[in-house]
Amino acid sequence: MFRRLGGSSSLWKSKNPHSLEYLKYLHGVMIKNEKVSEGNRNLLVEALRAIAEILIWGDQNDSTVFDFFLERQMLSHFLAIMKQSSGSTVCVQLLQTLNILFENIRHETSLYFLLSNNHVNSIITYSFDFSNEEIMAYYISFLKTLSFKLNTYTIHFFYNESSQEFPLYTEVMKFFNHSESMVRIAVRTTTLNIYRVADESMRKFIVSRSGDYFQKVVDVVADQVIEMDIFARSAENEASNRNRLNDMVAEHLDNMHYLNDILMIDFENLNVLLTDCVYDRLAAPLYLASLAQLRESSSTILMSRVSALFTLSQFLLIIHNQHLIETVLTSLFFGDQSDVRKLWTRTEKGPRLTMRTSSKGPGGARLFFNCHLETLRGDPDDHSVFYGLLLIYAICTNKGVLSEVLEAAQIPCEEKSSKCDEDLLHHLTAIIDNCSKPDSTTRTVTLELCALVLRRVILSSDDDDSLHKLIEEKVVRSKNALIAQLQGAVHQEELFLEMFEDEHYQFEKESLRMALISSDPALLLRPTNTPLSGIPFNKRLPCGNEERTRKAIQFYFHLRKFLHDLRGETEEQLPLKSNAQALVEVHDCINLSNSDLLSCTVVIEKSDKLQRFLVADQLQLILVEPDSKRMGWGVVRFVGLLQDTQLTGDPQDSRALHIVVQDVKSRSRKDMAPLLRAKFVFDDHIRCMAAKQRLSRGRKNARQFKVNLICDLLGMPKRLQPMTSAQRSSSTSNPFRVARGCAPGSRIRIPGDPRAPRED
């Protein structure tokens, strides 16, 4: 849209194009071609482009250039060309020239000269052909560029107090809801720059002309949330729908940030105008009315409660104006249906805001607050629970919330200590209770958000001890219930060890990123349980027994972490590890005298063949390269856990094994290769069979060892494996000596080992 236009030119090319002399030449060209025709159109385009370059150079290097430009009133020639309906090519170049010129002018004197004689306002109000995308793009960019030049001095070149005219503002407002996003962004930027100018007379004009504009802006936001709600109710939770909803949410949030940017400007009268408009046309008739389902007739437009919670949460996460936040929260915490005086209604001409004519609907004190509490019950799933929690989080983190309002509502938040509303606390702790039920429809992301909210409640509550004890009891009870659910799977589920370690890896790696989950379309659409949806597991419901086990493991980790936080404890048992045996690392030197070695050739795809010794200890598969300088010693070249090793024979070669070694990191990423994928070729089929038996037995024992660690962690009985005398003697140490980080031929010495390399 912003491609640079140009054409053939017969301009004289000066050796010094940045000079007063060349500007005089170009002025002559403009005079001789003051009537635009098909024959001179390209010439004028090139002349306009060259004039802009000279003026920018002159602004920084030669003041006589601007003197000549003003003396000959060259801007008036621009206007004359523009008014001749000279075609899109010339208009685009003219707007581009003006945009470049004003964007690059640095000296105030030069800027004042350009803004004099009201020529710029004439250009702003000219009736361009805005159906042409390039003209529209350069025109709106020109207005945005001008807005960055506004201050208490330059504002008088744009705003005429005597005639009450302000073309820059009145013209740019017309394009607020333009179909092109670039235009909408430019309009928001331009109006914000105007609002920031602290000129009293101009601000009075702005207030007098902004009522209709703000209504249109807020009505666009209302249309957006209505459209989002309709789509979210009917769409399946699959990738294409999530992408479409994501675009809708992004556009809505852009407008909400725009409203907040206006409210953050120190412009009191304008803020009063906007806050009244937002409450009367958006917060009350859509957010609150939908939360309480105040339907007056079949044509009343109400969102689902999930959409109402989502939009209200986004409102509180973005808007921080104290007056508006206080107004909305006062209604939310203490209001009844009389707070909603208007409702959105479907008409033949589209949605329309109408006055309520009756008081039908749910009544009672604290109507909206009680409706909010109802959403935390989680029936039939946790869709509304998640957004009910998000709303509490948004309230607690909003900087515009007055502590007096929170104290009156008994909502404890950080640095605003008070008692916690009993009904609210009951619903929050019920989420902890419900997550441990076998048929629970709570998702992991919901439990994590609940724990985050409860942490804030505990930290800010006056009644800290009893509240702390109550929540701790709930967490312990649910954690124990989850352990009971897992008891059968620990020994019966073949892949339980992988599930446990994979989920802990993800638990440690990922944290709740509120900026992402608060606007995630996958959460706004109805919860799904199918893995084919592409939604991360923590954001969907489980499918099948394996995923139900995974969910129970995830819940266990979150409750365990929450319990540690409540008790001020640190994690000492996870990740699973053996305290009795240090693991060998790559580049370690080991004494192989007491090791049972198997020589083999390791063939890695697209790689040379490597001669290695295969060693296995209690937990690890180790590949060692012999140290050519020290007999009986070797350096470790690869280490992998036996528990994660997979073995398959080669049907075409009885001497070969195919070995794949994974780890928790490579399993968690589909695009990541295993730690090792190689063909191991031994001297004969007997040694190959011995290696397979040794590794298979080691894998089984290593996995049982880790499962027993899980049993210790969960406090459940172990399944004991019979051990040979050799295994018992080596259960606490490696069968070889290790020197950390020692390269082949190193002279480091291990005390007590006469075979170790000695220092000179």
C-alpha positions in Angstrom: 0.0 0.0 0.0 2.9 2.3 0.7 4.9 1.5 -2.5 6.9 4.3 -3.8 5.5 5.7 -7.1 7.5 7.3 -9.8 8.0 7.4 -13.5 10.2 8.6 -16.3 11.6 12.1 -15.8 13.3 14.7 -18.0 14.5 16.8 -15.1 17.9 18.3 -15.4 20.3 16.4 -13.1 22.5 18.8 -11.2 25.9 17.8 -10.0 24.8 19.3 -6.7 21.2 18.4 -6.2 21.1 19.6 -2.6 21.5 23.3 -3.3 19.5 26.6 -3.5 20.3 26.7 -7.2 18.7 23.4 -7.9 15.6 24.5 -5.9 15.3 27.6 -8.1 15.5 25.3 -11.1 12.7 23.1 -9.7 10.6 26.2 -8.9 10.9 27.2 -12.5 9.7 23.7 -13.6 6.7 24.1 -11.3 5.9 27.5 -12.8 6.2 26.3 -16.4 4.0 23.3 -15.7 1.4 24.9 -13.4 -1.4 23.2 -15.5 -1.2 19.5 -15.0 -1.5 17.3 -18.1 -0.8 13.8 -19.1 2.4 14.9 -20.7 3.9 16.6 -17.6 2.5 14.5 -14.8 5.6 12.3 -14.3 7.8 15.4 -14.5 5.8 17.0 -11.6 6.0 13.9 -9.6 9.8 13.9 -9.8 10.0 17.6 -9.1 7.9 17.2 -5.9 10.2 14.4 -4.8 13.3 16.4 -5.4 11.9 19.5 -3.7 11.3 17.5 -0.5 14.9 16.3 -0.4 16.3 19.8 -0.9 14.1 21.3 1.9 15.1 18.6 4.4 18.8 19.2 3.5 18.2 23.0 3.8 16.5 22.7 7.2 19.8 21.3 8.6 22.4 23.0 6.4 21.2 26.2 4.6 18.5 28.5 5.9 18.4 30.3 2.6 16.6 27.3 1.1 13.6 27.8 3.3 13.7 31.5 2.7 13.4 31.0 -1.0 10.6 28.3 -0.5 8.6 30.8 1.5 9.4 33.8 -0.6 8.1 32.2 -3.7 5.1 30.6 -1.8 5.9 27.2 -3.3 3.4 25.5 -0.9 0.7 27.4 -2.8 1.9 25.8 -6.0 1.4 22.4 -4.3 -2.2 23.4 -3.5 -2.8 24.6 -7.0 -1.6 21.3 -8.5 -3.7 19.4 -5.9 -6.9 21.2 -6.8 -6.7 20.4 -10.5 -7.9 16.9 -10.1 -4.5 15.9 -11.4 -4.9 12.1 -10.8 -3.9 9.7 -8.2 -0.2 9.6 -9.1 0.4 13.3 -8.5 -1.8 13.4 -5.3 0.1 10.4 -3.9 3.4 12.1 -4.6 2.2 15.4 -3.2 1.1 13.7 0.1 4.2 11.7 0.2 6.3 14.8 -0.2 4.5 16.7 2.5 4.7 13.7 4.8 8.5 13.3 4.3 8.9 17.1 4.7 7.1 17.4 8.0 8.5 14.2 9.4 12.1 15.3 8.9 11.9 19.1 9.7 13.9 19.7 12.9 14.0 23.5 13.3 11.0 25.2 14.8 11.4 28.2 12.6 11.2 26.1 9.5 8.1 24.3 10.8 6.4 27.6 11.6 7.1 28.8 8.1 5.5 25.7 6.6 2.5 26.0 8.8 1.8 29.6 8.1 -0.8 30.9 5.6 -3.2 28.1 6.5 -2.1 26.0 3.5 -1.8 22.8 5.6 -5.4 23.1 6.8 -6.5 23.5 3.2 -4.8 20.3 2.4 -6.3 18.5 5.4 -9.8 19.5 4.3 -9.4 18.8 0.6 -11.7 16.1 -0.8 -9.3 13.4 -1.9 -10.4 10.2 -3.5 -10.1 8.0 -0.4 -11.3 5.0 -2.3 -7.7 4.9 -3.6 -5.7 2.9 -1.1 -2.5 4.8 -1.7 -4.1 8.2 -1.3 -5.8 7.0 1.9 -2.5 5.6 3.3 -0.4 8.8 2.6 -3.2 11.1 3.8 -3.7 9.4 7.1 0.1 9.1 7.5 0.3 12.9 6.8 -2.3 13.6 9.6 -0.4 11.4 12.0 2.9 13.1 11.2 1.3 16.5 11.8 0.0 15.4 15.2 3.5 14.7 16.4 4.4 18.3 15.7 1.6 19.6 18.0 2.5 21.6 21.2 1.1 24.6 22.9 2.8 26.8 20.3 2.0 25.0 17.0 -1.6 24.2 18.0 -2.7 27.7 17.0 -1.7 26.9 13.4 -4.3 24.1 13.4 -7.0 25.3 15.8 -8.8 28.5 14.9 -10.4 29.8 18.1 -12.4 32.6 16.5 -14.0 30.4 13.9 -14.1 27.3 16.1 -12.4 25.1 13.5 -9.9 22.3 14.1 -9.7 20.4 10.8 -6.9 18.0 12.0 -9.3 16.7 14.7 -12.6 16.8 12.9 -11.2 15.1 9.8 -9.2 12.4 11.4 -12.2 11.3 13.6 -14.1 10.3 10.4 -11.8 7.3 9.9 -11.9 5.8 13.3 -13.8 2.7 12.1 -12.0 2.4 8.8 -11.7 -1.1 7.3 -7.9 -0.9 7.1 -6.2 -1.5 10.5 -3.3 0.8 9.6 -5.7 3.7 9.2 -7.5 2.9 12.6 -4.1 2.8 14.4 -3.1 6.2 12.8 -6.4 7.7 13.9 -5.9 6.6 17.5 -2.3 7.9 17.5 -3.4 11.3 16.1 -6.3 11.8 18.5 -4.1 10.9 21.5 -1.4 13.4 20.4 -4.2 16.1 20.1 -5.6 15.3 23.6 -2.1 15.6 25.1 -1.8 19.3 24.1 -2.5 21.4 27.3 -4.2 24.4 25.6 -7.3 25.4 27.5 -9.2 26.9 24.6 -8.5 24.0 22.3 -9.5 21.5 25.1 -12.9 23.2 25.4 -13.4 22.7 21.7 -12.3 19.0 22.0 -14.8 18.4 24.9 -17.6 20.1 22.9 -16.9 17.9 19.8 -16.1 14.6 21.3 -19.4 13.4 22.7 -20.6 11.8 19.4 -17.1 10.5 18.7 -16.8 8.7 22.0 -20.3 7.2 21.6 -19.2 5.8 18.2 -15.9 4.5 19.7 -17.7 2.8 22.6 -20.4 1.5 20.3 -17.7 -0.1 18.1 -16.3 -1.8 21.2 -19.8 -3.0 22.1 -20.3 -4.4 18.6 -17.0 -6.2 18.9 -17.8 -8.0 22.1 -21.3 -8.9 20.8 -19.7 -10.4 17.7 -17.1 -12.2 19.8 -19.7 -13.7 22.0 -21.8 -15.0 19.1 -18.7 -16.6 17.5 -17.4 -18.1 20.8 -20.8 -19.7 21.6 -21.1 -21.4 18.2 -17.5 -22.2 17.1 -15.7 -25.5 17.7 -12.5 -25.2 19.6 -10.2 -25.9 16.6 -7.3 -24.1 15.1 -9.0 -22.0 12.4 -11.7 -20.8 14.8 -9.0 -20.0 17.4 -7.1 -17.9 14.8 -10.2 -16.0 13.8 -11.2 -15.4 17.4 -7.7 -14.3 18.2 -7.9 -11.6 15.6 -11.3 -10.4 17.0 -9.8 -10.3 20.6 -6.7 -8.4 19.4 -8.8 -5.7 17.7 -11.0 -5.4 20.8 -8.0 -5.1 23.1 -6.5 -2.4 20.9 -9.6 -0.3 21.3 -9.6 -1.0 25.1 -6.0 0.2 25.3 -7.0 3.3 23.3 -9.7 4.1 25.8 -7.2 3.6 28.7 -4.6 5.8 26.9 -7.2 8.6 26.7 -8.1 8.2 30.4 -4.4 8.3 31.4 -4.0 11.8 29.9 -4.5 14.6 32.4 -7.6 15.9 30.7 -10.3 15.9 33.4 -13.4 17.1 31.5 -12.7 14.7 28.6 -12.2 11.8 31.1 -15.6 12.6 32.7 -17.2 12.5 29.2 -15.6 9.2 28.3 -16.2 7.4 31.7 -19.9 8.3 31.6 -20.1 7.0 28.0 -18.2 3.8 28.8 -20.3 3.0 31.8 -23.7 3.9 30.2 -23.1 2.2 26.9 -20.7 -0.7 27.7 -20.1 -1.7 31.3 -23.7 -1.6 32.6 -25.8 -2.7 29.5 -23.4 -5.4 28.4 -21.0 -6.5 31.1 -23.2 -6.3 34.1 -26.5 -7.1 32.4 -25.0 -10.2 30.8 -23.5 -11.3 34.1 -27.0 -11.2 35.7 -28.8 -12.2 32.5 -31.2 -9.2 32.7 -33.3 -10.1 29.6 -36.2 -7.8 29.0 -37.4 -9.2 25.8 -36.5 -11.7 23.1 -34.7 -8.9 21.2 -32.4 -8.1 24.2 -28.8 -8.7 23.4 -27.0 -10.5 26.2 -23.6 -12.2 26.1 -23.0 -15.6 27.8 -21.7 -15.3 31.4 -18.3 -16.6 30.2 -18.1 -13.8 27.6 -19.3 -11.3 30.2 -16.6 -12.4 32.6 -13.9 -12.4 29.9 -14.7 -8.8 28.7 -15.1 -7.5 32.2 -11.8 -9.1 33.2 -10.1 -7.5 30.1 -11.7 -4.2 31.0 -10.2 -4.3 34.6 -6.8 -5.6 33.3 -6.4 -2.7 30.9 -8.4 0.3 32.3 -6.9 2.0 35.4 -8.8 5.2 35.7 -9.8 5.5 39.3 -13.2 7.1 38.8 -14.3 4.6 36.1 -13.0 1.6 38.0 -14.7 2.7 41.2 -18.0 3.2 39.4 -17.9 -0.2 37.8 -16.8 -2.1 40.9 -19.3 -0.4 43.1 -22.0 -1.7 40.9 -20.4 -5.1 40.6 -20.0 -5.5 44.4 -23.1 -3.8 45.8 -25.4 -3.0 42.9 -28.7 -4.4 41.8 -30.6 -4.4 38.5 -31.5 -0.7 38.9 -27.9 0.1 38.1 -28.6 -1.0 34.5 -30.8 1.6 32.9 -30.3 0.7 29.3 -30.0 -2.5 27.3 -28.7 -3.4 23.8 -31.5 -4.5 21.5 -31.6 -6.1 18.1 -33.3 -4.0 15.5 -33.6 -4.1 11.7 -30.8 -1.5 11.5 -28.5 -3.5 13.8 -27.8 -3.3 17.6 -29.3 -0.3 19.3 -29.2 1.0 22.9 -32.6 1.4 24.4 -34.0 2.4 27.8 -35.3 -0.4 30.1 -39.1 -0.3 30.4 -39.5 -2.8 33.2 -37.7 -4.3 36.2 -38.2 -7.9 35.3 -35.3 -10.2 36.1 -33.4 -11.4 39.1 -33.5 -9.1 42.0 -32.0 -8.8 45.5 -29.0 -7.0 47.0 -25.5 -7.5 45.6 -27.1 -9.1 42.4 -24.0 -8.9 40.3 -21.6 -10.1 43.0 -23.7 -13.1 43.7 -23.9 -13.9 40.0 -20.2 -13.7 39.9 -19.9 -16.2 42.8 -22.3 -18.6 40.9 -19.9 -18.7 38.1 -17.2 -20.2 40.4 -19.3 -23.4 41.0 -18.1 -25.1 37.8 -21.2 -26.6 36.4 -21.0 -28.5 34.0 -17.3 -27.6 33.5 -14.8 -25.0 34.6 -15.3 -22.6 31.7 -16.9 -19.9 33.8 -14.8 -20.8 36.8 -11.6 -19.9 35.0 -13.0 -16.4 34.0 -14.5 -15.9 37.4 -11.1 -16.4 38.9 -9.5 -14.2 36.2 -12.0 -11.4 37.2 -10.8 -11.6 40.9 -7.2 -11.5 39.8 -7.9 -8.5 37.6 -9.6 -6.7 40.5 -6.7 -7.4 42.8 -4.0 -6.2 40.4 -5.8 -3.1 39.1 -3.9 0.1 40.2 -7.1 2.2 40.0 -9.0 0.2 42.7 -9.6 2.1 45.9 -8.9 0.2 49.1 -12.1 1.5 50.6 -14.2 -0.3 48.0 -12.3 -3.6 48.5 -12.6 -3.4 52.2 -16.3 -2.8 52.0 -16.7 -5.8 49.7 -14.3 -7.9 51.8 -12.0 -8.6 48.9 -8.4 -8.9 50.3 -5.8 -7.8 47.9 -2.1 -7.0 48.2 -1.5 -3.9 50.4 -5.3 -3.5 50.9 -5.8 -5.9 53.9 -9.3 -6.8 55.0 -11.4 -9.8 55.9 -12.3 -12.2 53.1 -16.0 -12.5 52.2 -17.1 -15.9 53.5 -19.0 -16.9 50.4 -16.1 -16.0 48.2 -13.7 -18.0 50.3 -16.1 -21.0 50.3 -16.2 -21.0 46.5 -12.4 -20.6 46.1 -11.6 -23.5 48.5 -14.4 -25.6 46.8 -12.3 -25.4 43.6 -9.4 -27.0 45.5 -11.8 -29.7 46.9 -13.3 -30.4 43.5 -10.1 -30.8 41.6 -9.3 -34.1 43.4 -12.6 -35.8 42.5 -12.2 -38.6 39.9 -14.9 -37.0 37.6 -13.5 -33.5 38.0 -13.9 -31.2 35.0 -11.3 -28.7 36.4 -8.4 -28.0 34.0 -4.9 -27.5 35.3 -4.8 -23.9 34.2 -7.9 -23.2 36.4 -6.3 -24.9 39.5 -3.1 -22.9 39.0 -5.1 -19.6 38.7 -7.1 -20.5 41.8 -3.9 -21.1 43.8 -2.5 -17.8 42.6 -5.7 -16.0 43.8 -5.7 -17.8 47.1 -2.0 -16.8 47.7 -3.1 -13.2 47.3 -6.0 -13.7 49.7 -3.7 -15.2 52.3 -1.1 -12.5 52.0 -3.6 -9.7 52.4 -6.1 -11.0 54.9 -6.3 -9.7 58.4 -7.5 -13.1 59.7 -4.3 -14.7 58.5 -3.9 -17.7 60.9 -7.4 -19.2 60.7 -7.6 -18.6 57.0 -4.2 -20.0 56.4 -5.1 -23.1 58.4 -8.4 -23.6 56.6 -6.8 -23.4 53.1 -3.9 -25.7 54.2 -6.4 -28.3 55.3 -8.2 -28.2 52.0 -4.9 -28.5 50.1 -3.7 -31.5 52.2 -7.1 -33.3 51.8 -7.1 -32.8 48.0 -3.4 -33.8 47.7 -4.0 -37.0 49.6 -7.1 -37.8 47.5 -5.0 -37.4 44.3 -2.3 -39.7 45.7 -5.0 -42.3 46.3 -6.1 -42.0 42.7 -2.5 -42.5 41.5 -1.8 -45.5 43.7 -3.1 -48.0 41.2 -1.4 -46.4 38.2 2.1 -46.3 39.8 2.8 -50.0 39.3 0.2 -50.9 36.7 0.8 -48.1 34.1 3.8 -49.1 32.0 4.7 -45.5 31.2 3.9 -44.0 34.6 7.6 -43.1 35.2 7.7 -41.2 31.9 4.4 -39.4 32.6 5.6 -38.4 36.1 9.0 -37.1 35.0 7.6 -35.4 31.9 4.9 -33.6 33.8 7.3 -32.5 36.5 9.6 -31.1 33.7 6.7 -29.1 32.2 5.7 -28.0 35.7 9.1 -26.6 36.4 9.6 -25.1 32.9 6.2 -23.4 32.5 4.6 -20.7 34.7 1.3 -18.9 34.5 1.8 -16.0 32.1 -1.3 -13.9 32.7 -0.8 -11.6 29.7 -1.2 -14.7 27.5 -3.8 -16.8 29.2 -6.1 -13.8 29.8 -6.6 -13.4 26.1 -6.1 -16.9 24.9 -8.9 -17.9 22.4 -8.4 -21.6 23.3 -9.7 -20.8 26.8 -12.5 -18.5 25.6 -14.0 -21.2 23.3 -15.8 -24.2 25.0 -13.4 -26.6 26.7 -12.5 -29.6 24.7 -10.9 -33.0 25.5 -9.5 -34.0 22.2 -5.7 -34.1 21.7 -6.3 -33.4 18.0 -7.4 -29.8 18.9 -3.8 -28.8 19.3 -4.5 -27.2 22.6 -1.8 -27.7 25.4 -2.9 -30.3 27.8 -3.0 -28.0 30.8 -5.7 -25.9 28.9 -8.0 -28.8 28.0 -9.8 -31.7 29.6 -8.3 -35.2 29.6 -9.1 -37.9 27.1 -8.8 -41.5 28.2 -7.2 -43.1 31.2 -3.7 -42.1 30.5 -4.5 -38.4 30.3 -6.6 -38.6 33.4 -3.5 -40.0 35.1 -1.5 -37.2 33.7 -4.0 -34.6 35.0 -3.9 -36.1 38.5 -0.1 -35.9 38.4 -0.2 -32.2 37.3 -2.7 -31.4 40.1 -0.5 -33.2 42.6 2.5 -31.0 41.6 0.5 -27.8 41.8 -1.0 -28.7 45.2 2.4 -29.9 46.5 4.0 -26.5 45.5 1.1 -24.6 47.0 1.5 -26.6 50.3 5.2 -25.9 50.4 4.5 -22.2 50.0 1.9 -22.3 52.7 4.3 -23.9 55.1 7.4 -21.9 54.0 9.2 -25.1 52.9 11.4 -25.8 49.9 11.3 -28.7 47.5 13.9 -31.3 48.4 12.7 -34.5 46.7 12.0 -33.4 43.1 13.2 -33.9 40.5 13.7 -37.6 41.3 17.3 -38.5 42.0 19.5 -40.9 43.8 21.2 -39.4 46.8 23.6 -42.4 47.2 25.1 -42.5 43.8 26.7 -39.6 41.8 25.9 -39.8 38.1 28.7 -39.9 35.6 29.0 -37.0 33.2 30.5 -36.5 29.8 34.3 -35.8 29.8 34.7 -37.6 33.2 37.7 -39.9 33.4 36.8 -43.4 34.8 39.0 -46.3 35.9 37.8 -49.3 33.9 39.7 -52.0 35.8 36.6 -53.2 37.7 34.1 -52.6 34.9 32.5 -55.2 32.7 33.3 -53.7 29.3 31.8 -54.6 25.9 33.7 -53.3 22.9 31.5 -52.1 20.0 31.3 -50.0 16.9 28.7 -47.2 17.2 27.2 -46.2 13.8 25.3 -42.9 13.9 23.3 -41.8 10.9 25.4 -39.6 8.5 28.5 -40.0 10.7 31.7 -42.0 10.9 31.9 -45.2 12.8 33.1 -44.8 16.3 35.0 -47.4 18.4 33.7 -47.3 22.0 33.4 -49.4 25.1 29.9 -49.9 26.4 29.6 -49.7 30.2 26.4 -49.9 32.3 26.1 -49.0 36.0 23.0 -48.9 38.2 21.3 -46.1 36.4 23.3 -45.2 33.3 24.3 -46.3 29.8 27.9 -45.0 29.3 30.0 -44.9 26.2 33.8 -44.7 26.9 36.7 -43.9 24.6 39.9 -45.6 25.8 42.7 -43.3 27.0 45.7 -44.1 24.7 48.2 -42.7 27.2 46.9 -44.3 30.4 46.2 -48.0 30.4 42.9 -49.0 32.1 41.4 -45.5 31.9 38.9 -44.0 29.6 37.0 -40.7 29.0 33.2 -40.6 28.9 31.9 -39.6 25.5 28.1 -40.2 26.1 25.8 -40.8 29.0 22.2 -41.6 29.0 19.8 -43.0 31.6 19.0 -46.7 31.3 15.4 -46.1 32.2 15.0 -44.1 29.0 16.8 -46.6 26.7 15.0 -48.6 24.1 16.6 -51.7 22.5 15.7 -53.5 19.3 17.6 -56.2 17.5 18.6 -56.0 13.9 16.8 -58.6 11.8 19.6 -58.6 9.2 22.6 -58.7 11.5 22.7 -60.8 14.7 25.7 -58.8 15.9 23.9 -55.5 16.0 21.5 -53.6 18.3 19.5 -50.5 17.6 19.6 -48.3 20.6 17.6 -45.1 21.2 18.2 -43.0 24.3 15.7 -40.3 25.2 15.5 -37.8 28.1 12.6 -35.7 29.5 13.6 -32.7 27.4 13.7 -34.6 24.0 10.4 -36.3 24.8 8.7 -33.0 25.5 9.5 -31.5 22.1 8.4 -33.2 18.9 11.0 -31.4 16.8 13.9 -32.5 19.0 16.0 -35.6 18.2 16.7 -38.2 20.9 19.9 -38.0 22.8 21.2 -40.9 20.9 19.9 -43.0 18.0 22.6 -45.4 16.8 23.4 -48.9 15.6 25.7 -50.8 18.0 27.7 -53.5 16.3 29.5 -56.1 18.5 32.3 -58.6 17.8 29.8 -61.5 17.5 26.2 -62.4 18.2 27.1 -63.8 21.7 28.5 -60.5 22.9 25.5 -58.7 21.2 23.1 -61.0 23.2 25.0 -60.3 26.4 24.8 -56.6 25.8 21.1 -56.8 25.2 20.5 -58.9 28.3 22.6 -56.6 30.4 21.0 -53.4 29.2 17.5 -54.8 29.4 18.0 -56.0 33.0 19.6 -52.7 33.8 16.7 -50.8 32.3 14.2 -52.8 34.3 16.1 -52.3 37.6 16.7 -48.6 36.9 13.0 -48.0 36.2 11.9 -49.9 39.3 14.5 -47.8 41.3 12.9 -44.6 40.1 9.3 -45.9 40.7 10.3 -46.7 44.2 11.5 -43.1 44.6 8.0 -42.0 43.5 6.5 -44.4 46.0 8.6 -42.8 48.8 7.5 -39.4 47.6 3.8 -40.3 47.5 4.0 -42.3 50.7 2.8 -45.6 49.2 4.2 -49.2 49.4 7.1 -50.1 47.1 7.3 -53.1 44.9 10.6 -54.8 45.9 12.7 -56.4 43.2 15.0 -59.4 44.0 18.6 -58.4 43.8 21.7 -60.5 43.2 24.6 -60.2 45.5 26.5 -58.2 42.9 23.7 -55.7 42.7 23.5 -55.4 46.5 27.2 -54.8 46.7 27.1 -52.0 44.1 23.8 -50.5 45.2 25.4 -47.4 46.6 28.4 -46.9 44.3 29.7 -47.1 40.8 31.7 -50.2 39.8 34.5 -47.9 38.7 36.3 -44.8 40.0 35.5 -41.4 38.5 37.6 -38.3 38.1 35.4 -35.3 37.3 36.0 -33.3 34.1 39.3 -35.1 33.4 40.5 -35.3 29.8 42.3 -38.3 28.3 45.9 -38.5 29.5 45.2 -36.1 32.4 47.6 -36.4 35.3 45.0 -35.9 38.0 45.2 -38.6 40.7 42.4 -40.3 42.7 43.6 -40.8 46.3 44.0 -44.5 47.2 44.1 -45.7 43.6 47.7 -46.7 42.5 46.5 -47.1 38.9 45.3 -43.5 38.7 47.4 -41.0 36.7 50.0 -39.4 38.9 51.5 -36.0 39.0 55.2 -35.6 38.2 
